Amino acid sequence: MAPLIAVWSKLKIRAVVRFLFAKGTKFSVIYREIVETYGEHAMSMNQVYQCCSWFKDSRISLQDEPRSGRPKTANNDWNTARVDELIKVDRRVKLMEISLKLDIPKTNVYAIVHDKLGYRKVSARWIPNMLSDEHKRQRVEISQILLHRCQQEVDETVDVGPGGDHRARNKLLKHLITGDET
């Protein structure tokens, strides 16, 4: 069954709970009324029970009490944008520096940098951990050039018996130095 009231707020539902509690309605009946009127996701049974216990203890306010400390999580879009901005300004910035500047725990900064933004540390710099289409194209071209060169040098060597081609190819590969796009 669809809820009778589709648009609701936490404060309005708490006011309904307070009204029904003041009438002496049991919390299980209050929960059933909330679900029938506002839908299943409006308030859980535990939340209804908690509200009833607040009102039983003579609480008047429907607002949440102020909490001390940091929010439960710092991994939100706003902090992600701030971390990304700091990294773009200084690619050599340390996680601890970001943590201190933004007042975010270092573990959360690490999660934002690695998981959300996809950066990795290379030569003490943060770089995006993804290859562009240009980088992929360059890798294919260079690999094809090296493969062609390897085949040419093997063809030019004189066969010295079994395994001669294998040794010539190993000689070329020993002189190759590989790296990434940084």
ABEGO torsion letter per residue (X at the ends): XBBABABBBAAAAAAAAAAAAAAGBBAAAAAAAAAAAAEAAABBAAAAAAAAAAAAAGBABABBBBBBEBBABABBAAAAAAAAAAAAABAABBAAAAAAAAGBBAAAAAAAAAAAAGBBBBGGBBBBBBBBAAAAAAAAAAAAAAAAAAAAAAAABBBAEBGAAAAAAAAAAAABBBBBAX
